[in-house]
Amino acid sequence: MNFDFSVFVYSGKGGRDASVLESDSLRGMLKSAEFAELRRRLRTTTIPRLEALRREQESNHSYGEDPDHMSPFLDALSAFEKLFRQSRGLVKKIRHTRKRVREWISQREPADPDSRTPRELSRPGTSLPDTSSERSIFDDVDV
């Protein structure tokens, strides 16, 4: 198996690595017929399976881990969108999948400690305002 074919198969097989689409030097290693076949496979095999591929990528995430492992998948989606920018239907499907990935990431990102609402604490030596309307047992005591 030559290099051109292995890059071609990997990129067209699951959308896990879109380097050949983004890199002029890698893309230049493909013959025009190979690049046309790559586009065809992406259009007919990979793009229709984007939701299944998204779920597969999400299932590779362990609870508590940083969800950044989805970055290569997002990069691949961007490369697919650029490649098929003339096809409204494909772009719509790609954008829908990207939206779902971002929603998934936002649900798993740890809460930002700076975004919490600060709590108000009383300072030593200050008294809290009296909010009770009831009488105290000491109200009638003369000193």
C-alpha positions in Angstrom: 0.0 0.0 0.0 1.5 3.4 -1.0 1.4 6.5 1.1 -1.2 8.2 -1.1 -3.6 5.4 -0.7 -3.2 5.0 3.0 -3.9 8.7 3.6 -6.8 8.5 1.2 -8.4 5.5 2.9 -7.9 6.8 6.5 -9.3 10.2 5.7 -12.2 8.9 3.7 -13.1 6.1 6.0 -14.3 7.7 9.2 -13.7 11.4 9.2 -11.2 11.0 12.1 -8.4 12.8 10.3 -9.0 15.6 7.8 -5.4 16.6 7.4 -5.4 15.7 3.7 -8.2 18.2 3.2 -6.5 21.0 5.1 -2.9 20.6 4.1 -1.9 21.7 0.6 1.2 19.6 0.7 -0.7 16.4 1.7 -3.5 17.1 -0.8 -0.8 17.7 -3.5 0.4 14.1 -2.9 -3.0 12.8 -4.2 -3.6 12.3 -7.8 -6.7 14.2 -9.1 -8.5 10.8 -9.5 -7.7 9.9 -5.9 -8.9 13.3 -4.6 -12.1 12.9 -6.6 -12.6 9.5 -5.1 -11.9 10.9 -1.6 -14.6 13.6 -2.2 -17.0 10.9 -3.5 -16.4 8.7 -0.4 -16.8 11.6 2.0 -20.0 12.6 0.3 -21.5 9.1 0.0 -20.1 7.3 3.1 -18.8 9.7 5.7 -21.2 12.6 5.6 -24.3 10.4 5.8 -22.8 8.8 8.9 -21.8 12.0 10.8 -24.3 11.4 13.6 -23.1 7.9 14.2 -19.5 9.1 14.0 -20.3 11.8 16.5 -21.8 9.3 19.0 -18.8 7.1 18.6 -16.4 9.9 19.4 -18.6 10.9 22.4 -18.6 7.4 23.7 -14.8 7.4 23.8 -15.0 10.0 26.5 -14.7 9.0 30.2 -16.6 11.0 32.8 -14.4 13.6 34.4 -12.0 13.9 31.4 -11.6 17.0 29.4 -14.0 16.8 26.4 -11.2 18.3 24.2 -10.8 14.9 22.5 -13.6 16.2 20.2 -11.4 18.9 18.7 -10.1 16.7 15.8 -13.7 15.8 15.0 -14.7 19.5 15.0 -11.6 20.2 12.7 -12.8 17.5 10.4 -16.3 19.0 10.2 -14.8 22.3 9.4 -12.7 20.8 6.6 -15.8 18.9 5.3 -17.8 22.2 5.3 -15.1 23.9 3.3 -14.8 21.1 0.8 -18.6 20.9 0.2 -19.5 24.5 0.6 -21.4 24.5 -2.7 -23.8 21.8 -1.4 -26.5 23.3 0.9 -27.7 19.9 2.0 -24.3 18.6 3.1 -23.4 21.9 4.7 -26.6 21.8 6.7 -25.9 18.3 7.9 -22.3 19.2 8.8 -23.4 22.3 10.8 -26.1 20.3 12.6 -23.5 17.8 13.7 -21.1 20.6 14.8 -23.9 22.1 16.8 -24.6 18.8 18.5 -20.9 18.3 19.3 -20.7 21.8 20.9 -23.8 21.1 23.0 -22.2 17.9 24.2 -19.0 19.6 25.0 -20.7 22.4 26.9 -22.6 19.8 29.0 -19.3 18.1 30.0 -17.1 21.1 30.6 -16.3 21.8 34.2 -17.9 24.8 35.7 -15.8 27.9 35.5 -15.0 29.0 39.1 -14.9 32.7 38.0 -18.4 32.6 36.7 -20.0 31.8 40.1 -22.0 34.5 41.7 -20.0 35.8 44.7 -21.7 35.2 48.1 -22.0 38.0 50.5 -20.5 37.3 53.9 -20.8 39.4 57.0 -17.7 40.9 58.3 -16.6 40.4 62.0 -17.8 43.2 64.2 -20.7 44.1 62.0 -24.2 43.3 63.1 -26.8 41.8 60.9 -29.9 43.8 60.4 -32.8 42.8 62.7 -35.4 41.3 60.5 -37.6 39.9 63.3 -40.8 41.6 64.3 -41.3 39.5 67.4 -40.5 40.8 70.9 -37.5 39.6 72.7 -37.7 38.1 76.2 -35.4 40.9 77.4 -37.6 43.7 76.1 -39.2 44.2 79.6 -36.1 43.8 81.7 -34.8 47.0 83.3 -31.1 47.3 83.9 
